[in-house]
Amino acid sequence: VEEERKMAQLKVTQVRGLSGSTDRQRLTVKGLGLRKRHHTVVVEDTPAVRGMISKVSHLVEVEEVEE
């Protein structure tokens, strides 16, 4: 029986509004599941998600979720 590996999770909170940001940044924030300022989502910690966060790091805050 294979044991399921638990992926680490990240709590991402949008802390800045999107006015003045590029269309690409808006789509990245939307892709992370964020909708408006102070909205928080929990996402899997994968290389793809880390890349998305790095592209909009000036708009979001990130915390690691402890299990």
C-alpha positions in Angstrom: 0.0 0.0 0.0 1.4 3.3 -1.1 1.4 6.1 1.4 0.1 9.4 0.2 2.7 12.2 0.3 1.3 15.3 1.9 2.3 18.4 0.0 3.2 21.5 1.9 0.7 24.2 1.7 1.0 28.0 1.4 -1.5 30.7 2.6 -1.5 33.5 0.1 -3.2 36.8 0.9 -3.6 39.6 -1.6 -2.5 42.8 0.2 -2.5 45.3 -2.7 -5.1 46.2 -5.3 -4.6 45.5 -9.0 -4.9 49.1 -10.3 -1.8 49.9 -12.2 -0.8 46.2 -12.7 -0.4 44.5 -16.1 -3.0 42.2 -17.6 -0.5 39.3 -17.1 -0.3 40.1 -13.3 -4.0 40.3 -13.0 -4.4 36.9 -14.6 -1.7 35.4 -12.4 -3.5 36.7 -9.2 -6.7 35.2 -10.6 -4.9 32.0 -11.3 -3.9 31.8 -7.7 -7.6 32.0 -6.8 -7.5 35.5 -5.3 -10.4 37.9 -5.9 -9.9 41.1 -4.0 -7.7 42.8 -1.4 -7.4 40.9 1.9 -8.7 37.7 0.3 -6.8 34.6 1.4 -6.4 31.2 -0.2 -4.5 28.0 0.7 -2.6 26.5 -2.2 -0.3 23.5 -2.7 3.4 24.4 -2.6 4.5 23.4 -6.1 7.2 24.9 -8.3 4.4 26.3 -10.6 2.7 28.1 -7.7 6.0 29.4 -6.4 6.7 30.9 -9.8 3.3 32.5 -9.9 3.8 34.0 -6.5 7.2 35.4 -7.4 5.7 37.2 -10.4 3.2 39.0 -8.1 5.2 39.1 -4.9 4.6 42.8 -4.6 0.9 42.2 -4.4 0.7 39.3 -2.1 1.9 38.0 1.3 2.8 34.3 1.8 2.9 32.1 4.9 3.6 28.4 5.2 0.7 26.4 6.6 1.8 24.1 9.5 0.1 20.7 9.6 
